[in-house]
Amino acid sequence: MRLSPLPINRRPVEKKKAQTLACNFCRMRKIACGPPMAGTTEKICNQCQRRSRECVFPTESRRGMRRKKATRDVSL
Protein backbone atom coordinates (compact mmCIF):
# COMPACT_ATOMS: atom_id res chain seq x y z
CA MET A 1 0.00 0.00 0.00
CA ARG A 2 1.61 3.25 -1.18
CA LEU A 3 0.93 6.44 0.80
CA SER A 4 2.85 8.84 -1.41
CA PRO A 5 0.97 10.32 -4.40
CA LEU A 6 4.10 10.22 -6.59
CA PRO A 7 6.66 7.45 -6.87
CA ILE A 8 9.90 8.10 -5.02
CA ASN A 9 11.91 8.65 -8.19
CA ARG A 10 9.38 11.16 -9.62
CA ARG A 11 9.02 13.55 -6.68
CA PRO A 12 9.94 17.17 -7.40
CA VAL A 13 13.36 18.14 -6.12
CA GLU A 14 13.33 20.90 -3.51
CA LYS A 15 15.96 23.56 -4.10
CA LYS A 16 17.38 25.51 -1.21
CA LYS A 17 16.99 29.23 -1.68
CA ALA A 18 19.81 31.56 -0.75
CA GLN A 19 18.66 33.57 2.23
CA THR A 20 18.66 37.26 1.42
CA LEU A 21 19.42 39.78 4.08
CA ALA A 22 18.10 43.30 4.26
CA CYS A 23 20.57 46.15 4.68
CA ASN A 24 20.80 47.85 8.07
CA PHE A 25 18.75 50.89 6.99
CA CYS A 26 15.89 48.77 5.63
CA ARG A 27 15.99 46.62 8.76
CA MET A 28 15.74 49.66 11.00
CA ARG A 29 12.82 51.11 8.99
CA LYS A 30 11.24 47.63 8.44
CA ILE A 31 10.84 48.27 4.72
CA ALA A 32 11.46 46.06 1.71
CA CYS A 33 15.14 45.96 0.75
CA GLY A 34 14.92 45.47 -3.00
CA PRO A 35 17.51 44.76 -5.65
CA PRO A 36 19.52 47.61 -7.21
CA MET A 37 17.80 49.79 -9.78
CA ALA A 38 18.25 48.85 -13.41
CA GLY A 39 21.49 50.00 -15.00
CA THR A 40 23.63 50.12 -11.83
CA THR A 41 26.60 47.93 -11.00
CA GLU A 42 27.00 48.96 -7.34
CA LYS A 43 25.78 46.71 -4.53
CA ILE A 44 23.31 49.18 -3.11
CA CYS A 45 19.61 48.49 -2.54
CA ASN A 46 16.94 50.54 -4.26
CA GLN A 47 15.81 52.17 -0.98
CA CYS A 48 19.30 53.45 -0.12
CA GLN A 49 19.94 54.48 -3.71
CA ARG A 50 16.70 56.47 -3.80
CA ARG A 51 17.66 58.28 -0.57
CA SER A 52 21.37 58.68 -1.45
CA ARG A 53 22.41 56.71 1.63
CA GLU A 54 25.30 54.37 2.25
CA CYS A 55 24.02 50.79 1.98
CA VAL A 56 25.60 48.52 4.60
CA PHE A 57 24.64 44.86 4.78
CA PRO A 58 25.11 42.81 7.98
CA THR A 59 28.00 40.37 7.97
CA GLU A 60 25.94 37.48 9.33
CA SER A 61 22.32 36.54 9.76
CA ARG A 62 20.83 37.14 13.19
CA ARG A 63 17.87 34.93 12.41
CA GLY A 64 16.94 32.79 15.40
CA MET A 65 19.41 34.45 17.74
CA ARG A 66 18.10 35.48 21.12
CA ARG A 67 19.58 37.92 23.53
CA LYS A 68 20.96 36.34 26.67
CA LYS A 69 19.26 37.49 29.82
CA ALA A 70 21.48 39.35 32.23
CA THR A 71 22.17 37.25 35.27
CA ARG A 72 21.71 38.99 38.56
CA ASP A 73 23.84 38.06 41.52
CA VAL A 74 21.48 37.98 44.44
CA SER A 75 23.26 37.87 47.80
CA LEU A 76 21.33 37.41 51.01
CYANA upper distance limits for C-alpha pairs under 8 A (distance plus 0.5 A):
  4 SER  CA      8 ILE  CA      8.45
  6 LEU  CA     10 ARG  CA      6.66
  6 LEU  CA     11 ARG  CA      6.44
  7 PRO  CA     11 ARG  CA      7.05
 21 LEU  CA     57 PHE  CA      7.82
 21 LEU  CA     58 PRO  CA      8.03
 21 LEU  CA     61 SER  CA      7.65
 22 ALA  CA     26 CYS  CA      6.55
 22 ALA  CA     27 ARG  CA      6.48
 22 ALA  CA     32 ALA  CA      8.13
 22 ALA  CA     33 CYS  CA      5.80
 22 ALA  CA     57 PHE  CA      7.25
 22 ALA  CA     58 PRO  CA      8.45
 23 CYS  CA     27 ARG  CA      6.65
 23 CYS  CA     33 CYS  CA      7.21
 23 CYS  CA     45 CYS  CA      8.16
 23 CYS  CA     55 CYS  CA      6.89
 23 CYS  CA     56 VAL  CA      6.06
 23 CYS  CA     57 PHE  CA      4.77
 23 CYS  CA     58 PRO  CA      7.03
 24 ASN  CA     28 MET  CA      6.62
 24 ASN  CA     55 CYS  CA      7.99
 24 ASN  CA     56 VAL  CA      6.46
 24 ASN  CA     57 PHE  CA      6.38
 24 ASN  CA     58 PRO  CA      7.13
 25 PHE  CA     29 ARG  CA      6.76
 25 PHE  CA     48 CYS  CA      8.07
 25 PHE  CA     55 CYS  CA      7.78
 25 PHE  CA     56 VAL  CA      8.13
 26 CYS  CA     30 LYS  CA      6.06
 26 CYS  CA     31 ILE  CA      5.66
 26 CYS  CA     32 ALA  CA      7.02
 26 CYS  CA     33 CYS  CA      6.18
 26 CYS  CA     47 GLN  CA      7.94
 27 ARG  CA     31 ILE  CA      7.25
 32 ALA  CA     47 GLN  CA      8.47
 33 CYS  CA     45 CYS  CA      6.61
 33 CYS  CA     46 ASN  CA      7.53
 33 CYS  CA     47 GLN  CA      6.98
 34 GLY  CA     45 CYS  CA      6.10
 34 GLY  CA     46 ASN  CA      6.10
 34 GLY  CA     47 GLN  CA      7.55
 35 PRO  CA     44 ILE  CA      8.22
 35 PRO  CA     45 CYS  CA      5.79
 35 PRO  CA     46 ASN  CA      6.47
 36 PRO  CA     40 THR  CA      7.18
 36 PRO  CA     42 GLU  CA      8.10
 36 PRO  CA     43 LYS  CA      7.37
 36 PRO  CA     44 ILE  CA      6.29
 36 PRO  CA     45 CYS  CA      5.24
 36 PRO  CA     46 ASN  CA      5.40
 36 PRO  CA     49 GLN  CA      8.23
 37 MET  CA     45 CYS  CA      8.07
 37 MET  CA     46 ASN  CA      6.14
 37 MET  CA     49 GLN  CA      8.47
 43 LYS  CA     55 CYS  CA      8.38
 44 ILE  CA     48 CYS  CA      7.08
 44 ILE  CA     49 GLN  CA      6.81
 44 ILE  CA     54 GLU  CA      8.23
 44 ILE  CA     55 CYS  CA      5.89
 45 CYS  CA     49 GLN  CA      6.61
 45 CYS  CA     55 CYS  CA      7.23
 46 ASN  CA     50 ARG  CA      6.46
 47 GLN  CA     51 ARG  CA      6.90
 48 CYS  CA     52 SER  CA      6.28
 48 CYS  CA     53 ARG  CA      5.33
 48 CYS  CA     54 GLU  CA      7.02
 48 CYS  CA     55 CYS  CA      6.31
 49 GLN  CA     53 ARG  CA      6.79
 49 GLN  CA     55 CYS  CA      8.42
